[in-house]
Amino acid sequence: MKLHQITLASAAVLALGISGAMAANAPGVTDTEITIGNTNPYSGPASSYSVYGKAIGACWNWVNDNGGINGRKIKWISYDDGYSPPKTKEQIRKLVERDKVAFTFQTLGTPTNSAVHKYMNKKKVPHLFLATGATKWGQPNKYPWTMGWQPNYQTVGAIFGNYILDNTPNAKVAILNQNDDYGKDYVIGMQKAMGDKFDKMVVKRETYETSDPTVDSQIVSLANSGADVFVNISIPKFAAQAIKKMAAIGWKPLHLLNDVSAAIAATYVPAGVENSKGIISVDFYKDPNDPEWANDPETLAWRKWMAEYQPRGDLKNKMNSYAWAVCHTMIAVLKQAGDDLSRENIMKQAANLNQVKVPMLLPGMVVDTSPTDFYPLEQMQMMKFDGERNVRFGPLISAETE
C-alpha cells in the first residue's frame, strides 16, 4: 500500500514537472530547437518584398551552421500570403494553431498585419519586429504582444512635411498614397508637421488599391493639378509605374518617395535609372552597393554571408541588407532570453533592448526599446538618388514618437 502511494506521488511530481517545463517554454521550443513563423508576399503585387523572407531564411541557416542560439537551432516556417489580408489570417492561424510556432517574426505589410493584430494579442503570441513601419505597432498598453522594427511611417511623413516647408514654402503639393493604413500613416505625419499649411499647399491627392493594374491615371491627374512637389507613398511596383509615367508625360516635380520603395534594384531599375534621378527619400540602413561602404567591415561580412548562404540573391538589392540587420535584432533578443523561452520572456526581452548595435544600420544608430517604448529604431537620414547611388545628406534626424 505504501509502495503504491509512493508510486502515485512520484507520478504526480513527474507530471507536475512536465507540466511546468511545458509552461516555461513557448510552443515550438524544445531542448534543441526554436520554431519561428513568418508570412511574406512571395506572390502578388508586393512580391518584390519576397527578398526579405528568403534572406532571413538564409540568415537562420547561417545561425544554425554556427551552433544556433544558446544551443538551439532555428526552424523557420515562412508562408506566402500574396499581400492579401484574408490569406494572412489563414496562414497566421496555421502557424499558431497547427505549426505551434513560438512566435512570429517580420510578417510583412500594414494591411496584412492589421488583419491579425487583435488575434495575435488575444492569443498572447509575440508578434515581433513587423516588416511595416505603421505607427500603430508601438502601442504597448493596448497591444503588448506586437512590436514593429523600422522607423515608423508618420515619422517619415513628418520629415517630408518639414522638408517641404523648409525648402519649398510656396510649393503646390500633390500626393499619391496607397488607400489603407500604410498609405494614410505617412499623410498623417505630413499633416502633423505642416499644420494648417497642409490644406493650403496640397492641391491634389490621389489613392490606389493594391488590386489596381496601374497608377497611370492617378499620375496624369496629379500632373494636371499643376503641382511642383510630388509626395509618392507607394510600394515598389506602383512607385516604379509612377516614375515611368511621369517621364512619359514630362512631369518633373520635386519628387519625395517613401522609404520602403526608395531602392535601386526594386524600384529605380524597373522604372529606369535616368527617370529616377533626383528622387529624395530617407533611410536608416546601409546600401552595401554604395562606394562609401566598400571597405566597411560590416558590409564585407555581409558580402561573405551573401556569397555563402544567399548566392542566388541580388547583391544590388539592399533589402538583403535590411534582412541581415533585422535578423541580428532577433538574435539579440533570443540570446538575451537565455534558457527562459516562454512567450512572456521573449516579449519582455524584446522590450528591453538597451542601445543594441546590429550590423548594417547607419553609423550612430542603435536598437533601443523599453516596456513603454515599442519603437526600436527612431532615426533616419535624408538621401538623394544621383542616377547611380542614393547620396545621404544632412544629420541623422531623431524621430521620437509620443
TARA-V498121 format. One record per residue. N is the residue number from 1. SS is DSSP state (helix for helix, strand for strand, loop for the rest). PSI is psi as a letter, one per 40 degrees, with the letter a starting at -180 (999 if undefined). OMEGA is omega in degrees with one decimal (* if undefined). Layout:
<<N:SS:PSI:OMEGA> <N:SS:PSI:OMEGA>>
This chain:
<<1:loop:d:178.8> <2:helix:d:178.2> <3:helix:d:179.7> <4:helix:d:-180.0> <5:helix:d:178.7> <6:helix:d:179.3> <7:helix:d:179.5> <8:helix:d:179.3> <9:helix:d:178.4> <10:helix:d:179.0> <11:helix:d:180.0> <12:helix:d:177.9> <13:helix:d:179.0> <14:helix:d:-180.0> <15:helix:d:178.6> <16:helix:d:179.5> <17:helix:d:178.3> <18:helix:d:-179.9> <19:helix:d:179.8> <20:helix:d:179.3> <21:helix:d:-179.7> <22:helix:d:-179.4> <23:helix:d:-175.3> <24:helix:d:-177.8> <25:loop:i:179.7> <26:loop:i:168.1> <27:loop:i:-179.4> <28:loop:e:178.3> <29:strand:h:173.6> <30:loop:a:178.3> <31:loop:e:-174.5> <32:loop:e:-169.0> <33:strand:i:170.9> <34:strand:h:-179.1> <35:strand:h:-177.7> <36:strand:h:-178.6> <37:strand:i:-177.5> <38:strand:i:167.5> <39:strand:i:-174.8> <40:strand:i:178.7> <41:loop:g:176.7> <42:loop:e:175.8> <43:loop:i:175.8> <44:loop:a:-171.4> <45:loop:e:-179.4> <46:loop:f:-174.3> <47:helix:e:176.3> <48:helix:d:178.0> <49:helix:e:-179.8> <50:helix:e:176.6> <51:helix:d:-177.9> <52:helix:d:-177.7> <53:helix:d:-179.7> <54:helix:d:-177.6> <55:helix:d:177.9> <56:helix:d:174.4> <57:helix:d:178.0> <58:helix:d:176.6> <59:helix:d:179.2> <60:helix:d:174.8> <61:helix:d:177.3> <62:helix:d:178.2> <63:helix:d:-177.7> <64:helix:d:179.5> <65:helix:e:179.0> <66:loop:f:172.5> <67:loop:e:179.9> <68:loop:a:-179.5> <69:strand:h:-176.2> <70:loop:f:176.1> <71:loop:e:-179.7> <72:strand:h:175.1> <73:strand:i:179.2> <74:strand:h:171.0> <75:strand:h:-172.8> <76:strand:h:177.1> <77:strand:h:-177.3> <78:strand:h:-177.4> <79:strand:i:176.1> <80:strand:h:174.2> <81:loop:e:176.0> <82:loop:e:-176.6> <83:loop:f:-178.8> <84:loop:h:-177.3> <85:helix:d:177.9> <86:helix:d:178.4> <87:helix:d:177.5> <88:helix:d:177.8> <89:helix:d:-178.9> <90:helix:d:-176.3> <91:helix:d:178.6> <92:helix:d:176.8> <93:helix:d:178.5> <94:helix:d:-179.9> <95:helix:d:-175.3> <96:helix:d:-170.1> <97:helix:d:179.2> <98:helix:d:-176.8> <99:loop:e:176.8> <100:loop:f:178.8> <101:loop:i:176.7> <102:loop:d:-180.0> <103:strand:i:173.4> <104:strand:i:-173.7> <105:strand:h:174.1> <106:loop:f:171.6> <107:loop:h:-166.1> <108:strand:h:168.8> <109:loop:h:177.8> <110:helix:d:-179.4> <111:helix:d:-177.8> <112:helix:d:177.3> <113:helix:d:176.7> <114:helix:d:-178.1> <115:loop:d:-177.9> <116:loop:e:-176.4> <117:helix:d:-178.4> <118:helix:d:-179.3> <119:helix:d:-177.7> <120:helix:d:179.4> <121:helix:d:175.4> <122:helix:d:180.0> <123:helix:e:-178.5> <124:loop:f:176.9> <125:loop:h:178.2> <126:loop:h:-174.8> <127:strand:g:-159.7> <128:strand:i:169.9> <129:strand:f:-177.0> <130:strand:i:177.6> <131:strand:g:177.8> <132:loop:i:-178.2> <133:loop:f:179.5> <134:loop:h:-176.5> <135:helix:d:-174.5> <136:helix:e:178.5> <137:helix:e:-179.8> <138:loop:f:-179.7> <139:loop:g:-174.8> <140:loop:d:179.6> <141:loop:d:-177.0> <142:loop:d:-178.2> <143:loop:g:-173.2> <144:loop:e:-178.0> <145:loop:e:-178.2> <146:strand:h:177.7> <147:strand:h:174.2> <148:strand:a:178.6> <149:loop:d:-174.1> <150:loop:i:175.2> <151:loop:i:-171.0> <152:loop:i:-172.6> <153:helix:d:178.2> <154:helix:d:175.9> <155:helix:d:179.7> <156:helix:d:177.6> <157:helix:d:179.3> <158:helix:d:177.2> <159:helix:d:178.2> <160:helix:d:-179.6> <161:helix:d:179.3> <162:helix:d:179.1> <163:helix:d:178.9> <164:helix:d:-179.2> <165:helix:d:-176.1> <166:helix:d:-171.0> <167:helix:d:-179.5> <168:loop:g:-172.9> <169:loop:e:179.7> <170:loop:e:-174.8> <171:loop:i:165.8> <172:loop:h:-169.7> <173:strand:h:173.5> <174:strand:i:-177.9> <175:strand:h:168.0> <176:strand:h:176.3> <177:strand:i:174.6> <178:strand:h:-171.6> <179:loop:g:176.5> <180:loop:a:-177.2> <181:helix:d:178.5> <182:helix:d:-177.9> <183:helix:d:-176.7> <184:helix:d:-177.4> <185:helix:d:177.7> <186:helix:d:-178.0> <187:helix:d:176.9> <188:helix:d:177.5> <189:helix:d:177.0> <190:helix:d:-179.1> <191:helix:d:179.5> <192:helix:d:-178.0> <193:helix:d:-172.9> <194:helix:e:178.3> <195:loop:b:-177.0> <196:loop:e:177.6> <197:helix:e:-179.2> <198:helix:d:-177.7> <199:helix:d:179.9> <200:helix:d:-173.9> <201:helix:d:-179.8> <202:strand:h:-175.4> <203:strand:e:-180.0> <204:strand:h:176.6> <205:strand:h:177.6> <206:strand:i:176.8> <207:strand:i:174.4> <208:strand:i:174.3> <209:loop:i:-179.8> <210:loop:e:177.6> <211:loop:e:179.2> <212:loop:i:178.5> <213:loop:d:179.2> <214:loop:i:172.8> <215:loop:f:-177.2> <216:helix:d:-177.1> <217:helix:d:177.9> <218:helix:d:-179.3> <219:helix:d:177.6> <220:helix:d:179.2> <221:helix:d:179.6> <222:helix:d:178.6> <223:helix:d:-178.8> <224:loop:e:-179.9> <225:loop:e:-177.4> <226:loop:e:-179.1> <227:loop:i:176.6> <228:loop:e:171.1> <229:strand:h:-179.4> <230:strand:h:175.8> <231:strand:h:-172.2> <232:strand:h:-177.8> <233:strand:g:-174.1> <234:loop:i:176.3> <235:loop:i:-169.7> <236:helix:d:-178.6> <237:helix:d:-176.4> <238:helix:d:174.6> <239:helix:d:178.5> <240:helix:d:177.5> <241:helix:d:-178.7> <242:helix:d:-179.2> <243:helix:d:179.2> <244:helix:d:-178.9> <245:helix:d:177.3> <246:helix:d:178.6> <247:helix:d:-177.3> <248:helix:d:-177.7> <249:helix:e:175.5> <250:loop:f:177.8> <251:loop:h:-173.9> <252:loop:g:176.5> <253:loop:i:165.6> <254:strand:h:-170.6> <255:strand:h:175.0> <256:strand:h:-176.2> <257:strand:h:-178.8> <258:loop:i:-169.9> <259:helix:d:-174.5> <260:helix:e:179.0> <261:helix:e:-176.0> <262:loop:f:-177.5> <263:loop:h:-176.0> <264:helix:d:-175.7> <265:helix:d:-173.6> <266:helix:d:-173.8> <267:helix:d:-170.8> <268:helix:d:177.9> <269:helix:d:176.6> <270:helix:d:-178.9> <271:helix:e:-173.7> <272:loop:h:-174.8> <273:helix:d:177.8> <274:helix:d:178.7> <275:helix:d:-174.2> <276:helix:e:-176.1> <277:loop:h:177.5> <278:loop:e:-179.5> <279:loop:h:179.4> <280:strand:h:177.4> <281:strand:a:177.4> <282:strand:i:178.5> <283:strand:i:179.6> <284:loop:e:178.7> <285:strand:i:-171.7> <286:loop:h:168.2> <287:loop:h:-173.3> <288:loop:e:178.9> <289:loop:e:179.5> <290:loop:h:179.2> <291:helix:d:178.9> <292:helix:d:-175.4> <293:helix:e:-175.0> <294:loop:d:-178.5> <295:loop:e:179.5> <296:loop:h:-177.4> <297:helix:d:179.1> <298:helix:d:-179.6> <299:helix:d:177.5> <300:helix:d:177.1> <301:helix:d:177.3> <302:helix:d:179.8> <303:helix:d:177.9> <304:helix:d:177.3> <305:helix:d:179.3> <306:helix:d:-177.8> <307:helix:d:-175.6> <308:helix:d:-170.7> <309:helix:e:179.8> <310:loop:f:-172.7> <311:loop:d:178.1> <312:loop:e:179.5> <313:loop:i:-178.1> <314:loop:h:179.3> <315:loop:d:-179.6> <316:loop:e:-178.6> <317:loop:h:-175.0> <318:loop:e:174.5> <319:helix:d:176.5> <320:helix:d:177.1> <321:helix:d:175.8> <322:helix:d:-177.8> <323:helix:d:179.3> <324:helix:d:-179.0> <325:helix:d:-177.2> <326:helix:d:176.8> <327:helix:d:178.6> <328:helix:d:174.2> <329:helix:d:178.4> <330:helix:d:176.3> <331:helix:d:-179.6> <332:helix:d:178.8> <333:helix:d:-177.4> <334:helix:d:176.0> <335:helix:d:-179.1> <336:helix:d:-179.7> <337:helix:d:178.6> <338:loop:b:-178.9> <339:loop:e:176.0> <340:loop:g:-177.4> <341:loop:f:169.3> <342:loop:i:178.0> <343:helix:d:179.8> <344:helix:d:-177.6> <345:helix:d:175.5> <346:helix:d:179.7> <347:helix:d:178.8> <348:helix:d:-178.5> <349:helix:d:176.0> <350:helix:d:-179.5> <351:loop:e:178.2> <352:loop:f:175.7> <353:loop:h:-173.7> <354:loop:h:175.5> <355:loop:f:-177.5> <356:strand:h:177.0> <357:loop:h:175.9> <358:loop:i:-175.5> <359:loop:i:172.3> <360:loop:e:169.0> <361:strand:i:177.7> <362:loop:i:-179.3> <363:loop:h:179.0> <364:loop:e:-178.1> <365:loop:i:176.4> <366:loop:i:174.2> <367:strand:h:-176.2> <368:loop:h:179.1> <369:loop:i:172.9> <370:strand:i:178.5> <371:loop:e:178.3> <372:loop:e:-179.4> <373:strand:h:-178.5> <374:loop:f:175.9> <375:loop:g:-174.8> <376:loop:d:-177.8> <377:loop:h:-174.2> <378:loop:f:176.3> <379:strand:i:176.4> <380:strand:i:176.7> <381:strand:i:-179.0> <382:strand:i:-179.8> <383:strand:i:-179.4> <384:strand:h:-179.9> <385:strand:h:-176.4> <386:loop:e:-178.5> <387:loop:e:177.7> <388:loop:d:-176.8> <389:loop:i:173.2> <390:strand:h:-176.9> <391:strand:h:-179.5> <392:strand:i:175.3> <393:strand:i:-179.6> <394:strand:i:-177.8> <395:strand:i:167.3> <396:strand:h:-179.6> <397:strand:h:179.4> <398:strand:i:-173.0> <399:loop:f:178.8> <400:loop:h:-177.8> <401:loop:h:179.9> <402:loop:999:*>>
